[in-house]
Amino acid sequence: MSDEESHRPPSSGRAAVRAPGSGTTRAKIVTHPRAGRPRVTEPRDPVADLRRIAFLLERAHEATYRVRAFRTAASVLAGRDDVAQRARAGTLTALSGVGEVIARCVTESLAGDQPAYLRQLEAAEPSPLTPEGVTQAGAALRAALRGDCHSHSDWSDGGSPIEEMAAIARELGHDYLALTDHSPRLTVARGLSAERLRQQLDMVAELNADLAPFRILTGIEVDILADGTLDQSNELLAALDIVVASVHSQLRMPAEQMTRRMLAAVTNPHVDVLGHCTGRLITGTRRRPESQFDADAVFTACARHGVAVEINSCPERLDPPKWLLRRTVEAGCLLSIDSDAHPPGQLDWQRYGCERAAACGVPVEQVVNTWPVDKLLSWSTSHAVTK
């Protein structure tokens, strides 16, 4: 049994729909509803459908192995010219990585039908959104975003290669994506040593040569250590386009110490974004309360030093909470609405942050990733000089 066999599309509450019994992959002939004339239904792209399924599973925060099953199958089939022939013969499952569920999806695609599995996923609206659903203000803010300043790849604890993350970001309409893998001391997340980070910079330069005008921004999510110093050398931090600084350890330290720790970070000339500032986790088995710190002092320092406060859109975090998000607006802070995506489908989480930002009155011009890439990079360079 392959990985995807134990999975059913989430949130639908309906039994899985089986593929048509014939299994044919030839173009279907249907009757035109008005003229009664036969019409040929063209085959769909089964690889694109499998990748869309993987994307939606990622967005729904489904288990990684389920996502991997569909992405692996898509990769296997993309390089073959006998997919339709195998679908007709019923031998798709003889291919490594293609189980019965995936074979049914492929057969339905080739018959010109949207796979039932995909159809159920598309119909299941992801959560969390605001109680009112997608608002006009939230949708307008999402449409204004030019990029994402916080994402991960399989170089640290992400689920996909850099190029795959970039491809999905581009499909979502972005002009740029900041690659911000973890720093060395976060060993549980395979944080990058200085040597590995330099290797990553070389790879990003090669990818950007092929992706232009889309751009992968070099970056890091650097740990704010207990004394407020950063977990990477100043030399390397200065070479990066975007530096997100976040607390990942000793999150329950006393408020006075946490305040000093965060102030030291946001006054560091290399820091551009203060990541998930309270460190809270609000869903799942790893729930965690907010860290305690002097929000007025920290947000005032962010505003003074040109550091953006992140609106982290990850459903586990949704950080900062709305009462603190309103304080950032009052303090005049810049903000960055980020996905903190680990696999590609999570890049679409930004709309959750946009809804929260709109509900809290965040001005669109204060959101740094609504800016064109040249303006963003001018800011990330100039505010470091003036600190």
C-alpha positions in Angstrom: 0.0 0.0 0.0 1.5 3.3 -1.0 1.5 6.4 1.2 -1.6 8.1 -0.2 -3.8 5.0 0.2 -4.7 5.7 3.9 -5.7 9.3 3.1 -9.0 10.8 2.1 -9.5 14.5 1.3 -10.0 16.4 4.6 -13.1 18.4 5.8 -15.6 17.1 3.2 -17.4 14.5 5.4 -18.3 12.6 2.3 -17.2 9.2 1.1 -14.6 9.0 -1.6 -15.9 8.9 -5.1 -14.6 6.2 -7.3 -13.4 6.7 -10.9 -15.8 5.7 -13.7 -15.8 1.9 -14.1 -14.6 1.9 -17.7 -11.2 3.4 -16.9 -10.9 4.7 -20.4 -8.5 7.5 -21.2 -9.8 8.4 -24.6 -11.5 11.7 -25.1 -15.2 11.6 -24.0 -18.0 12.4 -26.3 -20.9 14.3 -24.6 -24.1 15.8 -25.9 -24.4 19.5 -26.2 -27.2 20.6 -23.9 -28.9 22.8 -26.5 -28.1 21.6 -30.0 -27.8 17.9 -29.2 -24.5 17.9 -31.0 -21.6 15.7 -29.8 -18.7 17.5 -28.1 -15.3 16.0 -27.4 -14.0 16.5 -23.8 -10.2 17.0 -24.0 -8.0 15.2 -21.5 -6.7 17.2 -18.5 -3.1 17.3 -17.4 -2.8 14.6 -14.8 0.6 15.8 -13.5 -0.8 19.3 -12.9 -3.8 17.8 -11.1 -1.5 15.7 -8.8 0.5 18.8 -8.0 -2.6 20.8 -7.3 -3.7 18.0 -4.9 -0.4 18.2 -3.1 -0.6 22.0 -2.9 -4.1 21.9 -1.3 -3.0 19.2 1.1 -0.1 21.4 2.2 -2.4 24.4 2.6 -4.7 22.3 4.8 -1.7 21.3 6.9 -2.1 17.6 6.1 0.6 15.1 7.0 3.9 15.4 5.0 3.9 11.8 3.8 0.5 12.3 2.2 1.7 15.3 0.3 4.9 13.6 -0.7 3.0 10.7 -2.2 1.3 13.0 -4.7 4.4 15.1 -5.4 6.5 11.9 -6.0 3.9 10.5 -8.3 3.7 13.7 -10.3 7.5 13.6 -10.7 7.4 10.0 -11.8 4.7 10.6 -14.4 6.1 13.9 -15.7 9.0 12.1 -17.4 6.9 9.4 -19.1 5.2 9.3 -22.5 3.2 6.1 -21.8 0.9 7.4 -19.1 -2.3 7.3 -21.2 -1.4 3.9 -22.5 -0.9 2.6 -19.0 -4.2 4.1 -17.8 -6.0 2.3 -20.6 -4.3 -0.9 -19.8 -4.8 -0.5 -16.0 -1.1 -0.8 -15.3 -0.4 2.6 -13.7 0.0 1.0 -10.3 2.9 -1.0 -11.6 4.9 2.2 -11.5 6.8 3.0 -8.3 5.0 5.5 -6.2 1.6 5.2 -8.0 -1.0 3.6 -5.8 -4.7 3.0 -6.6 -5.9 6.4 -5.4 -3.4 8.2 -7.6 -4.1 5.9 -10.5 -7.8 6.8 -10.2 -6.9 10.5 -10.2 -4.8 10.1 -13.3 -7.5 8.1 -15.1 -10.1 10.7 -14.3 -7.8 13.5 -15.5 -7.1 11.8 -18.8 -10.8 11.2 -19.3 -11.3 15.0 -19.1 -12.8 15.0 -15.6 -11.5 16.9 -12.6 -10.5 14.0 -10.3 -13.0 13.5 -7.5 -10.2 13.7 -4.9 -9.2 17.1 -6.2 -12.8 18.3 -6.5 -13.4 17.5 -2.8 -10.3 19.3 -1.8 -11.2 22.4 -3.8 -14.6 22.4 -2.2 -13.2 22.2 1.4 -12.5 25.9 2.4 -9.4 26.0 4.4 -9.4 27.6 7.9 -8.9 29.7 9.8 -10.5 32.7 8.2 -12.4 35.5 10.0 -15.9 34.6 11.2 -17.2 36.5 8.2 -15.0 34.6 5.8 -13.0 36.4 3.1 -13.6 40.1 3.4 -13.2 42.7 0.7 -10.5 44.5 2.7 -8.6 41.3 3.3 -8.8 40.2 -0.3 -7.6 43.7 -1.4 -4.6 43.5 0.9 -3.8 40.0 -0.3 -4.0 41.3 -3.9 -1.5 44.1 -3.0 1.2 41.7 -1.8 4.2 41.5 -4.1 6.0 38.8 -2.2 6.7 36.9 1.0 9.5 37.6 3.4 9.6 34.4 5.4 9.8 30.9 3.9 11.8 27.7 4.4 13.2 25.0 2.1 14.5 21.5 2.5 17.9 23.0 3.3 16.6 23.3 6.9 13.2 22.0 8.1 11.1 22.8 5.0 9.6 20.1 2.8 10.6 21.1 -0.7 13.6 22.2 -2.8 14.2 26.0 -3.2 13.2 25.9 -6.9 9.8 24.3 -6.1 9.0 26.9 -3.4 9.9 29.6 -5.9 7.8 28.1 -8.7 4.7 28.1 -6.5 5.3 31.6 -5.2 5.4 32.7 -8.8 2.2 30.9 -9.6 0.6 32.7 -6.7 1.4 36.0 -8.4 4.4 37.0 -6.3 7.4 38.9 -7.7 9.8 37.7 -5.0 10.2 35.2 -2.2 12.6 35.5 0.7 14.3 32.2 1.5 14.8 32.3 5.3 16.1 29.0 6.4 17.0 28.5 10.1 20.4 29.4 11.7 22.9 26.9 13.1 21.9 26.6 16.8 18.4 25.4 15.9 19.7 21.9 15.3 16.2 20.3 15.5 15.4 22.3 12.3 18.7 21.5 10.6 19.8 25.1 10.9 22.4 26.2 8.3 26.0 26.6 9.3 28.0 29.5 7.8 29.4 27.2 5.2 26.0 25.8 4.2 24.5 29.3 4.0 27.3 30.4 1.7 26.6 27.3 -0.5 22.9 28.2 -0.5 23.7 31.8 -1.6 25.6 30.4 -4.6 22.6 28.1 -5.5 20.1 31.1 -5.2 22.3 33.1 -7.6 22.2 30.3 -10.2 18.4 29.9 -9.8 17.8 33.6 -10.1 19.6 33.7 -13.4 16.9 31.3 -14.8 13.9 32.7 -12.9 14.2 36.4 -13.8 12.3 38.7 -13.5 11.0 36.7 -10.5 13.6 36.8 -7.7 14.5 34.6 -4.8 15.7 37.0 -2.0 18.6 35.6 0.1 17.8 35.5 3.8 17.7 33.8 7.1 15.5 33.3 10.1 18.2 33.9 12.6 17.7 32.9 16.3 17.7 35.7 18.9 19.8 34.1 21.6 19.1 34.5 25.3 21.4 37.6 25.6 19.9 39.2 22.5 22.8 38.4 20.1 22.1 36.8 16.8 23.0 33.2 15.8 25.1 34.1 12.7 28.1 36.2 11.9 27.7 39.9 11.1 29.6 39.3 7.9 27.0 36.8 6.6 24.0 38.8 7.9 25.2 41.8 6.0 25.4 39.8 2.8 21.7 38.8 2.9 18.7 40.6 1.4 16.3 39.9 4.3 17.0 39.0 7.9 14.1 37.7 10.0 15.0 37.5 13.7 13.0 35.2 15.9 13.0 33.8 19.4 12.9 30.0 19.5 14.3 29.1 22.9 13.6 30.1 26.6 10.3 31.5 25.6 9.1 31.6 29.2 11.9 33.9 30.5 10.7 36.8 32.7 9.2 39.7 30.8 12.0 42.1 31.8 14.7 39.8 30.4 12.7 39.0 27.3 12.2 42.7 26.6 16.0 43.4 26.8 16.6 40.4 24.6 14.2 41.6 21.9 15.3 45.2 22.1 18.9 44.1 21.5 17.8 42.2 18.4 15.7 44.9 16.8 18.4 47.5 17.3 20.9 45.3 15.6 21.7 46.9 12.2 21.2 43.7 10.2 17.7 42.8 11.4 14.8 43.7 9.0 11.9 41.7 10.4 10.9 40.7 14.0 9.4 37.2 13.5 6.4 35.7 15.3 7.0 38.0 18.3 5.1 36.2 21.0 6.1 32.7 20.1 2.6 31.4 20.8 1.2 28.1 19.4 -2.6 28.0 19.4 -3.5 24.7 17.7 -2.4 21.1 17.8 -0.7 19.2 20.5 2.1 21.7 21.0 0.1 24.6 22.3 2.1 27.3 23.9 1.2 30.6 25.6 2.5 34.0 24.5 5.9 35.2 25.7 5.8 38.1 28.1 7.6 41.4 27.1 7.0 45.1 27.2 5.2 45.5 23.9 5.2 49.3 23.9 9.0 49.4 24.3 9.6 46.7 21.6 7.2 48.2 19.1 8.5 51.7 19.7 12.0 50.4 19.0 10.9 48.7 15.8 9.2 51.9 14.5 12.3 53.9 15.4 14.8 51.6 13.8 12.7 50.7 10.7 12.2 47.0 11.6 9.0 45.4 10.4 6.9 43.4 12.8 5.9 40.2 11.2 2.2 39.2 10.9 2.8 35.4 10.9 0.1 33.7 8.9 0.8 30.2 10.0 -2.5 28.8 11.5 -0.6 27.4 14.4 0.7 30.8 15.3 -1.4 33.7 13.9 1.1 35.9 15.7 0.8 38.6 17.0 -2.6 38.2 18.5 -5.0 41.0 17.4 -4.7 43.0 20.5 -1.0 43.3 20.0 -1.3 43.8 16.2 -3.4 46.9 16.9 -0.6 48.1 19.2 1.9 47.9 16.3 -0.4 50.1 14.2 -0.6 52.6 17.0 3.2 52.6 17.3 3.6 53.3 13.6 5.4 50.1 12.9 6.1 48.7 9.5 4.7 45.2 9.1 5.4 42.1 6.9 2.6 39.7 6.2 4.4 36.3 5.9 3.5 32.7 5.4 6.4 31.1 7.3 5.8 28.3 4.7 7.7 25.1 5.0 6.2 23.2 2.0 4.9 25.1 -1.1 1.1 24.9 -0.4 1.6 26.8 2.8 2.7 29.9 0.8 -1.1 30.5 0.3 -1.5 31.0 4.1 -0.8 34.7 3.6 -4.5 35.4 3.2 -5.0 34.5 6.8 -2.6 37.2 7.8 -4.2 39.6 5.4 -7.6 39.1 7.0 -6.2 39.8 10.4 -4.3 42.8 9.2 -7.4 44.3 7.6 -9.5 43.7 10.7 -6.9 45.6 12.8 -6.7 48.6 10.5 -3.2 47.9 9.1 -2.5 50.5 6.4 -1.5 48.9 3.2 1.4 51.3 2.7 3.0 50.1 6.0 3.2 46.5 4.7 6.7 46.1 3.3 5.9 43.2 1.1 3.4 45.2 -0.8 6.4 47.1 -2.1 8.2 46.4 -5.4 11.4 44.5 -4.9 13.7 47.5 -5.5 11.9 49.5 -2.8 12.0 46.6 -0.4 15.7 46.1 -0.9 16.3 49.8 -0.6 14.6 49.7 2.7 16.4 46.7 4.0 19.7 48.3 3.1 19.0 51.9 4.2 17.4 51.3 7.6 20.5 49.2 8.5 22.7 52.2 7.7 20.7 54.6 9.8 20.5 52.5 13.0 
